[in-house]
Amino acid sequence: MAAPVPACGGQLISEGDYVVLKREDVFKAVQVQRRKKVIFEKQWIYLDNAIGKNYGTMFEITGGGNLQMKSNVVASAEPKEAGADNRNIVDDGKSQKLTRDDIEALKEKGIKGQEIVQQLIENSTTFRDKTEFAQEKYIKKKKKKYEANITILKPSTRILAIMYYAREPGKICQLRYDTLAQMLTLGNIHAGSKVIVMETCAGLVLGSVMERMGGFGSVIQMYPGGGPVRAATDCFGFPKSFYQTLYEFPLSKLEALVSGTGNYSGQVIPAEENTEKTDEESSRSDIEKQEAARGVGDCVAEESEESMQTGQPESEEGAKSGGENSENHKGGQNVDKKQLAIEKKRKQDERRKRESEAAKLLQDRNADGLIVASRFHPTPLLLSLLEFVAPSRPFVVYCQYKEPLLECYTKLREKGGVINLKLSETWLRNYQVLPDRSHPKLVMSSGGGYILYGITVATDTTKTNRNYQERSDEPATKRQKVAEDKS
C-alpha cells in the first residue's frame, strides 16, 4: 500500500488525538484524554504520560495503570547453556519453583516484568535442558504474559484495516487490508478528485478514501437508512477541514434525483423563525425524522448538563415557597424546550443544506470515480450510481461472495457503457521469516473477497462516430454528382 497522507497534524501525541494501542498483534483505537481509564488487554491504563511523546514510542504499564517510557537498553535473558534435545523433559508442572503467590508478591513490590521473567528462568529446573529454540519460545511466552508493554501508533488505513479485520471482520464485510489497498489503487483515488462512496463497512472505506485524498477534492457518501455510520472514520482523527469536503446523500432519494423530480433549491429557513410550527415536521418522512433525531442527541445531552449546572438560581432571602419553585421550574423547562427547538431546527437546516450541496454535485454527473463495498446486492446500486460518473473514469465494486458480482458482470456487459471489465479474487499469505525456519504461517484467512472493476465510456459514442462519418462523406458525394453532370 502506498504511503498515506498523515491523518494528524504533527508527530507528537496531543490531548484529543485518536491513537492506536498495539501490544504484540493486538490493536485498539482510542482517544487520548487526561485521567480517563482505558481498558486494553484486560488492564486499566491512563494515557496522560503519553501526551507530548512521539508516535511509535513503546511504554511500560506501571503500578496504578500509568505509562512509563520503555528504556532502549534491554537486559539479555538469553541462557548460556542449552540442551541437545527435549527427550528427557517431563511436563509435570513441578519444574517451576515460584508459585502464583510468589509472583503476585513480586508484582506488589513493584518489580518490573523483565525482572520477573529473569527470576522465572532462574527458578526453572528444566530450562537449561531445553534446546535453544525451546528456550526462545519459553522466554517469548513469559514476556508476553508478564511484560506489559504497549506501543502508541498514529492511525492509518493499514493499521485500522488490520485492527478491524482481526477483531470485528463482520462489521467490515470481511474486507481484508490487501483487498482495500487494491480498491484504492484501481479506483485511482487521489487528491483533487470527486469520488462517490457507497459502503457499509463502518466507515473504513470512507476513511481510507479521505486519507488518500488528503482533504482536497470532494467525497460524496451514499448511505442507507436514517444516517451514515462512521465509527471507523472517526478513528482516523481527521481535522475539521477534511469533513468540509465530505458530503452525504441518502439512497432513498436517489431515484428522485435520477428522474429529476427531487427539489434541491438550497433555500434554508432561519432557525429563529417558525420554531413553534409543527405542521412541517408532521409532514416529513420517517427517514428525515430519524436523521434529525440522530443530530439532536448531542444537543440534548449538552442542554441537560447546562440545566443541571445553571438551572438552580441562588436565592437572596432564603428558601422560597413550593409554588414559586414549581413556577420557576416550569419556566426553566419552557426556556430549555425553546432552545432545544431552535438548536434542533438549526441542525436540520444544516443537514438539508449539505444534502442539497451533495445533490448538486451529483447532478453534474462528472464524478471521477465510484467505490461500492456493502452488504447489499451490488447490481442495482452500481447501475444507479454509474449514471453520475463521467466517461473514462474507474469504478470498483467489492463483495464478500462471487455470485452477486457475476450477476453484476453480466448486467454490465448487456447494458454496455463500460470497458476493461474484470472480476478478480485477492489472495494473501503471511510468512514467518526467522533464521533457518522461514515458512508460510499455518493460520491464515480463507479468502479476501472479490473485486469487480472497469472503466466507464460514453454510451452515444457509436452514434457520434456515425454522424461524423456521414459529414465526412458529404464532400465526396457532391464531387461525384458534379462529375456525373459534366459527363
N, C-alpha and C positions, 0 to 999 in steps of 0.2 A: 504494500500500500504506500502511496506517495506521502511525503511528509505533510501533515495537515497544518493549517493556519492555527496558531495558538489561540485557544478559547479565552484565556485570561490575559490580563494586561502584562504584568511583569513576571519575573522568575521567583519572586518571594511570595510566601503564603500570607494572605491577609484575612482579616476577620470578614466573614460573609462569603468567602470564596467556596466554591464546590470543589472538593478534592476526592481522590480515590485512595482508600487504605488498602495496602497489599501485605499479605502475610503468606509466605510460600506461594501457593497457587490460588489463594482465596482473595477476592476483591470485594470492596464495598464502597459505594459513593455516598458521601455525607457532606454537610455544610459546616464550615468552621464557625463556631460560636463559643464565646467565653463562658466558662462554668456550666457547660451543657454536657450531660453524660451521653456517651455514645457506646452502644453495645456492639462489639466486634469480636467474633470468635468466643462467645460466652464470657467476655470480660468487659467491665466498665472502664472506660478511659475518658480523659479530658484532653482536648486539643489546644489548650491555652498556650503551652510551651512551644507549639509548632508555629505560632504566629511570628512572622519575621524571618523564618528559616527558608532555605532554598528547597524547591521541589526536588524530589528524589532522595531526600535525606532519610536515613534509617534511624528510628527511635526505639528505645527500650522502655517497656512499661515497668514503672517502679511502683512502690507502695502508694496506695491511695488512688491508683489509676492515672497518675501523672506520667508525662513523657519526658525522657531524658535522651539527649543525642548519643548515639552509639559511637563508641571510640573506634577509630580506624585500626588501632593496634589490637589484634586478636591473639590471645594465647593459644598456642597449638595444643590440641588434645590428642595428637597422634601418638600411638604407642610405639615403643622401641622394639618390642618383640611381637612376633606373630607365629601362629601355628601353621603346620603344613596343610592340614585339613580339619574338618569338623566331625570326624567319625567318633571321637571319644566324648563329645559334649552331649550331655543329657539335659533336656529342658524339664526339670522337675520343680522349678520355682524356688529353689533354695540357693541359687548361686549368688543372689544379691543380699548382702548383709544389712543394708539400710532398709528400714521398714517405712511404711507410709507416714507413720507418726514422726519419724526422724526427718523425713523430707519436709513435712509441714513445719516442723520446728526450725529448720534451716530457713524456710521462707519467712517465718515470723521474725527471725533475727535480721532480715534484710539482705541475706546472701543472694547474689545475683544468679541467674540461671546458668551462666557459664561455669561458675564455681560448683554448682550442684551437679552438673554433668561430669565435671572432673572427679568429684567425690564418688559418683556412681561408678565411674570407671575403676577407681582405686579399690572400691569395696566389692567388685565383682570377681568371683573366684574363677570364672571361665573366660574372662575377656582376653587374656593373653594367649589362651589356647586356640582362639578363633583365627581364621585366616584374615589376611589384610582386608579383603573385600568385605567379609562379615563384620569386621571391626568398624569400617567406614559406615556401613548400614546401621550399626548399633549407635554410633555417635550421632548420625543424622537423625535417627528416630528420637533420641533423647533430647537433642537440641530443639527439635520441633515441639516437643512436649513442655520443656521447662524454660527455654529461652523465648520470652515474649517480645519478639522484635517485629516492628511494622515499618513499612516504607510508605511515605505520602507522595503520591504521584499527581501530576496535572491531568485532568480528564482529556481524553482524546477518543476518536472514533474507534481505534483499535482496542483500547483498554476497555471502554464501555461495551463494545460488542462482545469481547471475551467474557466480561463480567456477566452480562445478561444471558449469554449462551450457556455459561456454566451453572448459573443459579436458577434462572427462570426462562428456559428456552421456549416454553409455551406462550409467553407474553409477546415474543418477537417472531412468532410463526416459524420457529426452528431456523431462523436466519443466522447462518454462520458468518464469521468475520471475513473469511476469504471470499464468500459469495457477495457480501456487502461491498467489498473493495472492487470486485468486478462490475457490480452495478454502477458504482460511481464513475468508473473508467468508461464503460460502454455508454453511459448516459452523457458523457462529455460535460460533466459538472465543473464549472469554472466561474471565476469572479466576473460580474457584469452581465450574467445571463438571466433569462426569465424561465423558471422551472416550475412545472406543475407536479406536485407530490400527492399521491393517494396511498396512505399506508395505515395499517392497524398494528404496528409494531411498537406501541408505547412511545412513539416519537423518536425512536432510534434512527430510522432512515431520514426523518426530517432534520434531526440534529446533525447527522453526517453531511447532508447537503448544505446546511447553513454553515458548517465549519469549513467545508471545501470552498464555498463562495466568499468567505471572509467578510461578510457584511456588505458586499457590493452586489447590486442586481436586485432581483425580487423573487420571492418564493411564494407560490400560491398553494396552500394546503387544502385539499378536499377532504371533508370529514363526514362520517355518517352519524346519525343520532343527534343528541342535543348539543354536543360541543366536542371540540378536539381533545385528544388525550396526548399530553406532552410530558409524561413523567421522566422519560429518558432525555428529552430535550433540555429540561431544567438542570439535569446533572452535568451538562456541558459547562454551565456557568457563563453563558454568553453575556456580554454587556448589553445595555438597553438599545444601543444603536443597531444591533443585529435584529432585534424584534421590530424595528421600524420598517425593515424590508420584508417582513413576514405578513402575508395576508391569508385569510381563511374564508372558505365558501362551502356551504352545506350541499351535500349531494342531493338532498330532497328538492332543491331549487334549480338543479342543473337542467332538467327538461324544459322548464320555463325559460331559462336563459338561451338554450339552443333554439327554441321555437320563436324567441323574440317577444314572448308575452310578459316577461318579467319587467317590473318598473323599478329602475335604479337611477333615480334622479339625483340622489346625493343630498337632497334638502333635509336638514335636520332642524326640528323644533327646539328652541332653547329649553333647558331643564326647568327654568323658573316659571314657565308658562304652562297652564293647564295641568298642574300637578294633581288636582283633585278630580279630574275627569277619569272615569273608569270605562266608558263605552269603547274607547280604542283598545284598551287592554283586554276586554272581554272578546273582542273580535279577532284577536291574534290567534295564530295556530298554536298547537301544543308544543311544537318544536321551538318556536320563538320564546314561549314561556319557560321551557327548560333551560334555554340559553341564558335568559335573564336571571333565572334562579341561581345558576352557577356563578354569575357575575356578582350577585348581591351577597353571597355567603361571606366573603371577606368584609364587606361593608357592615353587615350585621354584627360580626364579631368585634370590629373596631368600635362601633357605636355602643355596644353593650359594655365594653371596657370603659369608655369615656363616661357613660352614665353611672357606672359603679364608682368612678373617681370623683365626678363633679355633680352627680345627681342629688347629693345631700347638702343643701346650703346650711351654713352655720347660723345659729340663732343668737341674736343680740340680747334678748331678755329671758333666755332660758328655754325650757320645753314649751312647745305650743300645744294647742288642743288637738284632739284626734281629727276633728272635722277640717281644720286648716291644713293639717299634714296630708290628709287624703286629697284635698283640693290641689295642693301643691304637687302631689304625686301625679294626679291626673293631668295637671298642666304640663309637667315634665314629660309625661308619656306622649302627649299630643305634639309637643315640640320635637321629640325624638322621631315620632312617626312621620312628621312633615319632612324632617331632614333625611330620613331613610327614603321617603318617596322621591325627594329631589335627587339624592345620590343614585337611586335605582334608575330614574329617568335618564340621568346623565350617562350612566354606563350603557343603558340600552341604546341611546343615541350614538354613543361612540362605537358600539358594536355594529349598528346599522350603517354608520359611515364607512367603517373599514370593509364591511361586506359590499357596499356599493363600489368602493375602490377596487376590490377584488373582481367584481363583476365587469368593470370597465377594462381591467387588464385582460380578462378572458375574452371579452367581446372583440378585442383587437385581433384575436386568432393568430398571434405571432409568437407563441411560446417557443423557446429554444430547446426544450426537452420535456420528457414525461417519464416519471418513475412510478410504478404501481407495485405495491407489496402489501397485500391484505389477505384476510381470511375469506373474503367474498370471491365469487366466481369472477375470473378476470375478463371474460369475453364482453359482457355488457359495459363494464367500466372502461375498458380500453377503447371500444368502438365509439363511446360517447366522448371521451376525453381527447381522442385524436382529432376531433373537429377543431380544437383550439390550438393545435400545434402547427407551426409553419412548415412549409415544404423543406426537404433536405435537412431535417432535424432527427436526432435519435430518440428512440423510446425503449424502455426496459421494463419488463414485467417479471416479477418473481412469484413463484408459488411453491409450496412445500411438496405438492404432488404433480405428476407429469400429465395426467389425463386432462385436467382443465386447460393446460397450456396447449395440448394437442388440438383440442376443440377450437381454442382461440387462434391457433396457427391456421387451421382450415378455413375459418371465417375470414381471416385477413387475406388469404390467397384468393378466396372467392370474390371478396369486395374490391380488392385492388387498392391502390394508393400507397403501397409500401414496397420497398425493395430490400434486398440483403436480409431476408427474414431467416433467423436461425434459432434453434432450440438446443440448449446445451445443459449439461449437468456438471457441477463442480465436484471435485474430489480432493480431499486434503488428508495427509497423514503425517503426524509428527514423528520425529526421530530423536532417539536418545544418543547423544554424542559424548562419549567418555573414552578414556584410554582403553584399548583392547576390548571394548564392549559397546560398540555403536550398532544400533539395530532399530528397526521401527518399533514404536510403542505398541504394546499389545492392546491397550484400551483406547479406542478411537470412536468417533461418531460414525453412524451408519450412512449418513448422507447429508449433503449441504443444500438440498433443494434444486430447483430447476429455474433457468432463466430463458425468457423469450425476448429477443431484441431485434430491432430493424431500423430502417430509415424511412421517413415519410417522403412522398413525392406528390406533385400536383396531379389531381385526377383528370384535368382537362388538357393535359399535355398533348395527347394524341389529336384532339380536336384542333388545338392551336397549330400543330405541325401541318395538319391537313389544309387549314386556311392559308398558312404561309406558302405551302406548295402550290395552291391554286393561284395565289397572287404572283408567284414567280413564273408560272406558266402563261400568264396573260400576254406578255410581250411577244413570246414565240408564236402564239396563236394569231395575233394581229399581223405579224410578219408573214405568216403562211397565207392568210387571206389576201394580203396585198399582192403577193407573188402570183396567186391564182387569178386575180383580177387583171394583172398585166398580161398574163399569158392568153 
